[in-house]
Amino acid sequence: MTAKQTWIDEAWSKALEKTRSNSRRIGAGFPHASQGGQYVLEGPNWWTAGFWPGMLWQLYAESGDESLKAIAEECEQRLDEVLDGYVKLDHDLGFMWLLTSVANFKLTGNEASRIRALKAANYLAARFNLKGRYIRAWNPWREGEDNSGIAIIDCCMNTSLLFWASRVTGDPRYRHIAEAHMDTVLEHFIRPDGSVYHIVSFNPETGEVTEKLGGQGYAPESAWSRGTAWAIYGLALAYHHSGKQDYLHAAQQVANFFLTRLPEDHVPHWDFRTSGATGDLRDTSAGACAASGLLLLAGQVNASDSNVYRNGAMKILESLYRNYGTWGNANEEGLLLHGTSNYPENRNIDVPLIYGDFFYVEALARVKEAGPFYWE
C-alpha cells in the first residue's frame, strides 16, 4: 500500500466513524453549521438540506451500512413537505433532490425517488427566464423584495438536476434550459482572468444585465472562493452532460485561477481579493468543493492538464485531512474546521459547514473510485 493510499483510507475511515457517531444525535435532521461543537439543525426547506443525506448515501454506497441508508431515506421523505408545499422552493432544488432522491434512485432504483426528483426538475425548469436565459435565484422572502432578475453562480450545480431529467425521460427540454443557463454563465459571470461574479442582476422583462454584485464575496469585483469552486465544478459537470467544449475551457480557466491563488497550505481564503484582517479567514468548504470538481475535471482533459488538476485536488484534500480535520475531537461534530458561510452578513464564520463535510467525503470517494456520484 502506498503512502497516498494509506492516508486516503485513514481519512475515509475517520469520516465514516465520525458520521456514524453524529448520526446518533442528528438522525433525520438537517444540519447546516456547527456552533459550539454541535451542528445546528435547520428546517427541511433550507438550501443545505440535501448535504447530510447526500453524505450518508455516499458513505453507505461504499460501506453498506444500512443505518446510514435508513436515515438518508427518512430525510428524503421529510423533504416531501417542501416539494409538495411549493411556496418555499427556489433555485436550490438541485442541491436538495440530487443528493436525496437522485441518489436513492441511482443506488436502489426506487421509483418514488425518481418521481420526486422529476417533480423537482420541473419546478427548477419553471424558474427559467426566457428573456435573460437564466434560472432565477431566490424568492421575495421579505415584503417588497424583488428577486425576479437575480441569477447566481451557485446555480451551476443545480443544472445537473435538469441534465439528469433529460436523460431519464428522453425529453431534451430540460437539457436545453440547463445549457441556456450555463451559456449565460459563460457570457456574464466569468471574468477574463478566470474569477467569477457571485450575482448578476438582469432586467427580467428584457434580459438586459443591470448590475453585477459581490454577494457573499468581499466586494463586487473580488473573487469569492466558494463561488469560484461552484464554477469549477458546475462547468465540469455541464461539459460531462453536454460535451460542449466551451464549458470545459471555462472550467479550466476558472480552475487555473483558483489553483494559482491558493496559500501555502493549499486551502483557500474565503475570498481571493480582500484587504486587512478579513483576508486571513479560510473557507474549507470552498477547498473541498473545488477538490471534488478538480478531480472530475482531471478526467476530462489531456494528460498534462490532468496531472495539474489531480495534483492540485490531492494537495487540497491532504491539507484538509491533516490540518483542518477534527479527528480525535469528540466535542466537535463537524469534520472540517474553518468554514466561512456568509462573511458580509456575519453568519457562520470560522465554523464547520455541512456542505464542506459533504464535498470532502465526496472528493475522497472520487479518489477511491467509490461512486456513484449524484451530480452525474
C-alpha positions in Angstrom: 0.0 0.0 0.0 1.4 3.4 -1.0 1.6 6.4 1.4 -1.1 8.1 -0.6 -3.4 5.1 -0.3 -2.7 5.0 3.4 -3.8 8.5 4.2 -6.8 8.3 1.9 -8.0 5.2 3.6 -7.4 6.7 7.0 -9.3 9.8 6.1 -12.2 7.8 4.8 -12.4 5.6 7.9 -12.3 8.6 10.2 -15.0 10.4 8.2 -17.2 7.3 8.3 -16.6 6.7 12.0 -17.4 10.4 12.9 -20.5 10.4 10.7 -21.8 7.2 12.3 -21.3 8.9 15.7 -23.0 12.1 14.6 -26.0 10.2 13.1 -27.0 9.0 16.5 -27.8 12.6 17.5 -28.7 14.3 14.2 -30.8 11.4 12.8 -33.0 12.6 10.0 -32.3 16.3 10.8 -30.9 18.9 8.5 -27.6 20.3 9.9 -26.0 23.4 8.4 -23.3 25.0 10.6 -21.6 23.8 13.8 -21.8 26.1 16.8 -20.0 25.2 20.0 -19.2 21.8 18.6 -22.7 20.8 17.6 -24.5 21.1 14.3 -27.5 23.4 14.4 -30.4 21.9 12.6 -32.4 23.9 10.1 -35.8 23.3 8.6 -36.2 21.0 5.6 -36.7 24.0 3.3 -33.2 25.3 3.9 -30.9 25.1 0.9 -28.4 22.8 2.7 -31.0 20.1 3.5 -29.5 17.7 0.9 -25.9 17.6 2.1 -26.3 15.5 5.2 -28.4 12.7 3.5 -26.1 13.1 0.5 -23.1 12.4 2.6 -24.9 9.4 4.2 -25.6 8.0 0.8 -22.0 8.4 -0.3 -20.7 6.6 2.8 -23.4 3.9 2.5 -22.5 3.2 -1.1 -19.0 2.2 -0.1 -19.6 0.8 3.4 -23.0 -0.9 3.1 -24.0 0.5 6.5 -27.8 0.1 6.5 -28.3 2.5 9.4 -26.9 5.4 7.2 -29.2 4.4 4.3 -32.3 4.4 6.6 -31.6 7.9 7.9 -31.0 9.2 4.3 -34.3 7.7 3.2 -36.1 9.4 6.2 -34.5 12.7 5.3 -35.8 12.4 1.7 -39.3 11.6 3.0 -39.2 14.7 5.2 -38.4 16.8 2.2 -41.8 15.9 0.7 -43.4 18.7 2.8 -41.2 21.2 1.0 -41.7 19.7 -2.5 -45.4 19.4 -2.2 -45.8 22.7 -0.3 -44.3 24.6 -3.2 -44.0 28.1 -1.7 -40.6 27.6 -0.2 -38.9 26.2 -3.3 -36.3 28.2 -5.0 -33.3 27.6 -7.3 -31.6 25.1 -4.9 -33.8 22.2 -5.9 -30.7 20.5 -7.4 -28.7 20.7 -4.1 -31.7 19.2 -2.3 -33.0 16.5 -4.6 -29.9 15.4 -6.5 -28.4 14.4 -3.1 -31.5 12.7 -1.8 -33.9 11.4 -4.5 -31.5 11.0 -7.4 -29.0 9.4 -5.0 -31.7 6.9 -3.8 -32.8 6.2 -7.4 -29.2 5.6 -8.6 -28.4 3.3 -5.7 -31.7 1.4 -5.3 -33.9 2.0 -8.3 -36.6 3.4 -6.0 -39.4 4.6 -8.3 -40.9 7.1 -5.8 -37.5 8.8 -5.6 -37.4 9.1 -9.4 -40.8 10.8 -9.4 -39.7 13.2 -6.6 -36.6 14.2 -8.5 -38.6 14.7 -11.7 -41.1 16.9 -9.8 -38.1 19.0 -8.5 -36.7 19.2 -12.0 -40.0 20.6 -13.3 -40.1 23.2 -10.6 -36.5 24.2 -11.4 -37.2 24.4 -15.2 -40.1 26.7 -14.4 -37.7 29.2 -12.9 -36.1 29.8 -16.3 -36.4 33.4 -17.6 -36.6 33.2 -21.4 -35.5 36.8 -22.0 -32.3 36.7 -19.9 -31.7 33.0 -20.4 -31.1 32.4 -16.7 -32.6 30.4 -13.9 -33.9 32.8 -11.3 -32.4 32.7 -7.8 -34.3 33.1 -4.6 -37.8 34.3 -3.9 -39.1 37.5 -2.3 -38.6 36.4 1.3 -39.3 39.9 2.6 -42.2 42.3 1.8 -41.3 44.5 -1.2 -38.3 42.4 -2.2 -37.9 41.6 -5.9 -35.5 38.8 -6.9 -37.0 38.2 -10.3 -33.9 39.4 -12.1 -31.3 37.7 -10.0 -29.1 34.8 -11.0 -26.2 33.4 -9.0 -23.1 31.3 -9.7 -24.2 28.6 -7.2 -26.9 27.5 -9.7 -24.2 26.0 -11.9 -24.5 23.0 -9.6 -28.3 22.8 -9.7 -28.4 22.5 -13.5 -27.3 18.8 -13.1 -30.8 18.0 -12.0 -32.1 19.2 -15.4 -29.5 17.3 -17.3 -30.4 14.2 -15.3 -34.1 14.7 -16.0 -33.5 14.9 -19.7 -31.5 11.7 -19.6 -34.1 9.6 -17.7 -37.1 11.0 -19.6 -35.6 11.3 -23.1 -37.1 14.9 -23.1 -34.5 17.4 -24.3 -36.3 20.5 -23.0 -34.6 20.1 -19.5 -31.2 20.0 -21.2 -32.0 23.0 -23.3 -32.8 25.1 -20.2 -29.7 23.8 -18.4 -27.4 24.7 -21.4 -29.1 28.1 -21.9 -28.4 29.0 -18.2 -24.8 27.7 -18.5 -24.3 29.7 -21.7 -25.3 32.8 -19.7 -22.8 31.9 -17.0 -20.1 31.8 -19.7 -21.2 35.2 -21.1 -21.8 37.2 -17.9 -20.3 35.5 -14.8 -16.7 34.6 -15.7 -14.1 37.4 -15.9 -11.2 37.2 -18.4 -8.8 36.2 -15.6 -11.0 33.2 -14.6 -12.5 34.8 -11.4 -16.3 34.9 -11.2 -19.1 37.1 -10.0 -21.4 35.8 -7.4 -24.6 37.6 -8.5 -25.7 39.0 -11.9 -28.8 41.1 -11.9 -31.0 41.2 -15.1 -34.0 43.2 -16.2 -36.5 40.3 -16.0 -38.6 41.9 -18.8 -35.8 42.5 -21.3 -33.0 40.2 -20.2 -30.5 43.2 -20.1 -27.8 42.9 -17.5 -28.3 45.8 -15.0 -25.7 45.1 -12.3 -23.0 42.7 -11.1 -22.7 42.2 -7.4 -20.3 40.8 -4.8 -23.0 38.8 -2.9 -21.2 36.7 -0.4 -17.8 37.9 -1.5 -15.8 40.8 -0.2 -16.8 43.3 -3.0 -18.4 43.3 -6.4 -15.0 42.9 -8.2 -13.5 40.5 -5.6 -13.2 36.7 -6.0 -15.3 34.8 -3.5 -13.6 31.4 -3.3 -16.6 29.2 -2.9 -18.2 30.9 -5.9 -15.1 30.0 -7.8 -15.4 26.4 -6.6 -19.1 26.3 -7.7 -18.0 27.5 -11.1 -15.2 24.9 -11.5 -17.4 22.0 -10.5 -20.6 23.3 -12.3 -18.8 23.9 -15.6 -17.1 20.5 -15.5 -20.4 18.9 -14.8 -22.0 20.8 -17.7 -19.3 19.5 -20.0 -19.8 16.0 -18.6 -23.5 16.2 -19.5 -23.4 18.1 -22.8 -19.9 17.5 -24.3 -19.8 21.2 -25.2 -16.1 22.3 -25.3 -16.9 25.9 -24.2 -17.8 24.6 -20.8 -14.6 22.6 -20.5 -12.4 25.5 -21.5 -14.2 27.8 -19.0 -13.8 25.1 -16.2 -10.1 25.1 -16.9 -9.9 28.8 -16.9 -11.5 29.1 -13.5 -9.6 26.1 -12.1 -6.3 27.8 -13.2 -7.3 31.0 -11.4 -8.2 29.0 -8.2 -5.1 26.9 -8.1 -2.6 29.7 -8.7 -4.1 31.8 -5.8 -4.0 29.2 -3.1 -1.9 29.9 0.0 1.0 27.7 1.1 -1.2 25.0 2.7 -3.4 24.8 -0.4 -6.7 25.6 1.5 -8.3 28.8 0.1 -9.1 32.0 2.0 -12.8 32.9 1.9 -12.1 35.5 -0.9 -9.1 35.7 -3.1 -9.3 39.5 -3.2 -9.7 41.1 0.3 -7.9 43.6 2.4 -6.9 43.7 6.0 -7.6 41.0 8.6 -10.7 39.6 6.9 -8.4 38.1 4.3 -7.0 35.7 6.8 -10.2 33.7 7.1 -10.2 30.4 5.3 -13.1 28.5 3.8 -12.6 24.8 3.9 -15.9 24.3 2.2 -14.6 26.1 -0.9 -11.5 23.9 -0.8 -13.5 20.7 -0.5 -15.9 21.6 -3.3 -13.1 22.6 -5.6 -11.2 19.4 -4.9 -14.1 17.3 -6.0 -14.7 19.4 -9.1 -10.9 19.3 -10.0 -10.9 15.6 -9.8 -13.8 15.4 -12.2 -12.1 17.9 -14.5 -8.9 15.9 -14.4 -10.7 13.0 -16.1 -11.9 15.3 -18.9 -8.6 16.8 -20.2 -5.3 15.7 -21.7 -2.6 14.0 -19.6 -0.5 17.1 -18.7 -3.5 19.2 -17.7 -5.0 16.2 -15.9 -1.9 15.9 -13.7 -2.2 19.6 -12.8 -5.8 19.3 -11.7 -5.5 16.0 -9.9 -2.3 17.0 -8.1 -4.0 20.3 -7.0 -7.0 18.4 -5.7 -4.9 16.0 -3.8 -2.9 18.7 -2.2 -6.1 20.4 -1.0 -7.6 17.2 0.2 -4.5 16.1 2.1 -4.2 19.5 3.8 -7.9 19.4 4.8 -7.3 16.0 6.3 -4.1 16.8 8.2 -4.5 20.5 9.1 -8.3 21.1 9.3 -9.9 17.8 10.4 -11.5 17.2 13.8 -10.3 13.6 14.2 -9.8 12.8 17.8 -12.0 15.7 18.9 -15.2 14.1 20.3 -16.5 17.5 21.2 -16.9 18.7 17.6 -19.4 17.2 15.2 -18.1 18.9 12.1 -15.5 17.0 10.0 -13.6 20.2 8.9 -12.9 23.3 10.8 -12.6 26.9 9.5 -15.5 27.2 7.0 -16.9 30.6 6.2 -20.5 30.6 5.2 -21.5 34.3 4.7 -19.0 36.9 5.8 -20.8 40.0 4.6 -23.8 39.1 6.7 -21.6 37.9 9.6 -23.2 34.4 9.6 -21.4 31.2 10.5 -17.9 32.5 10.3 -14.9 30.2 11.0 -17.0 27.1 11.8 -17.6 23.6 10.3 -20.2 23.6 7.5 -22.2 20.6 6.4 -21.5 21.2 2.7 -17.8 21.3 3.4 -18.1 17.9 5.1 -20.1 16.6 2.1 -17.7 17.7 -0.6 -14.7 16.5 1.5 -16.3 13.0 1.7 -17.3 13.1 -2.0 -13.8 14.1 -3.0 -12.3 11.2 -1.0 -14.8 8.9 -2.7 -13.6 10.1 -6.1 -10.0 9.3 -5.2 -11.2 5.9 -4.0 -13.4 5.4 -7.1 -16.2 4.7 -4.7 -19.1 6.2 -6.7 -21.7 6.7 -7.9 -21.8 10.5 -7.9 -25.2 12.1 -7.8 -24.4 15.2 -9.9 -23.5 12.9 -12.8 
